[in-house]
Amino acid sequence: MIPLNSNLSALKRSQIRVYTNLARATEDCAMLTIGEPDLNTPEEIKAAAIAAITADQTHYAPNQGTLELRQAVADFESRRGNETKPEQVLITIGACQALFTALLGILNPGEEVIVPTPGFSLYDTITTIAGGKTVALDVSKTGFQIDEAALAAAITPKTKAIVINSPCNPTGVIFNRESLEIVKKAILGKDIFLVWDGVYSQLSYGDCPDLTLDAEIKDQTILCQSFSKPYAMTGWRVGYLVCPEYVMDRLLLLSAGTITAVPTFVQAAAIAALKADVAPMKEIYARRREFVCGRLRQMGLTFPNPEGAFYVFVDISRFGIGSEEFCTRMIREGKVAAVPGSCFGAEGYIRLSYCYSDEELQKGLDRMEKFLATLEG
Ligand SMILES: Cc1ncc(COP(=O)(O)O)c(C=O)c1O
């Protein structure tokens, strides 16, 4: 066999898919695993794409994205207090490519990326591909917030970036102002980037402090954003990145060399999305969140308070089995699927998603309650 890129040897298949597949192969298994809206893309967004195709907007778009969409993103960001010019905006294939472009664009081999953990595993995948090293910052023992001493201990001369995802996948937790102040203090004036993954920022159920609004660290901040979650557009694969112009100068070449550009008519749909009102969808998730959290509390389970996104990260440590065994048994014996905490770097937890209809949630939680009784009985 001819040797391949050795950076890839350490990569593993996403365990989320493994558990989803096991659940699919199990007859009549209720799923609480999925990380995407069950709702459909709003009509006005679909209509904008159809109109763009009809108008023959089917040619290559500019590498950085159409000026119309970059201007719309710049206006959207500026309106919420993140003063942005279209030159600072790169349209990407979802937040995945924004994160890929950001991390690959800044990392040299051996450089380190600090990731509050539990966290989304893609950051580690990209860092590994780039030949960098992920430094997990365990936040599970500090109320899922950043501890100043722990962050200080994680920083080394090789630290190149810290990734903050708020609201967080898998916990739904929002990093509070104190945590963000600690992050800011740790990086201010240093050669360390803040990579801000804000894909759930429009799906927060209360105050959501945001370091991308902080002018003092603007030169060190790369925002990765997505249309997937707030507008139910996962399959459209569109997102964006906002960064200082000196960073864009390099990142644009990386993105152009990877994807050329996001499909032109998808960008037309994204412009319509930025005008859409996300409040009705958010209301649906907020109601489901109340229902799911209420049922879990009745079962005597604990979890960090999910203030955003559409997940609950449930503590299962009292059952004395690992999260993978717990989820495998819950699929096989209880016919309901969740994602093990180990997929996010944390043992003793499972992630439940409430991107499901009321009936599905009811069914899944009824089954989970029965399964828990068999473990305790
Ligand atoms: C925290 C987080 N960041 C980024 C992404 C990628 O989103 P996109 O569909 O925009 O690529 C996801 C998707 O699940 C996510 O949960």
PDBQT file of the ligand as one rigid body, heavy atoms in Angstrom, charges set to zero:
ROOT
HETATM    1  C1  LIG A 401     -21.295  23.269  16.799  1.00  0.00    +0.000 C 
HETATM    2  C2  LIG A 401     -21.442  23.059  15.342  1.00  0.00    +0.000 A 
HETATM    3  N1  LIG A 401     -20.638  23.751  14.500  1.00  0.00    +0.000 NA
HETATM    4  C3  LIG A 401     -20.718  23.606  13.164  1.00  0.00    +0.000 A 
HETATM    5  C4  LIG A 401     -21.628  22.731  12.608  1.00  0.00    +0.000 A 
HETATM    6  C5  LIG A 401     -21.664  22.589  11.115  1.00  0.00    +0.000 C 
HETATM    7  O1  LIG A 401     -22.788  23.173  10.600  1.00  0.00    +0.000 OA
HETATM    8  P1  LIG A 401     -23.011  23.366   9.004  1.00  0.00    +0.000 P 
HETATM    9  O2  LIG A 401     -24.223  22.576   8.652  1.00  0.00    +0.000 OA
HETATM   10  O3  LIG A 401     -23.223  24.814   8.813  1.00  0.00    +0.000 OA
HETATM   11  O4  LIG A 401     -21.780  22.889   8.301  1.00  0.00    +0.000 OA
HETATM   12  C6  LIG A 401     -22.473  21.984  13.430  1.00  0.00    +0.000 A 
HETATM   13  C7  LIG A 401     -23.409  20.999  12.874  1.00  0.00    +0.000 C 
HETATM   14  O5  LIG A 401     -23.976  20.170  13.533  1.00  0.00    +0.000 OA
HETATM   15  C8  LIG A 401     -22.391  22.160  14.845  1.00  0.00    +0.000 A 
HETATM   16  O6  LIG A 401     -23.166  21.493  15.684  1.00  0.00    +0.000 OA
ENDROOT
TORSDOF 0
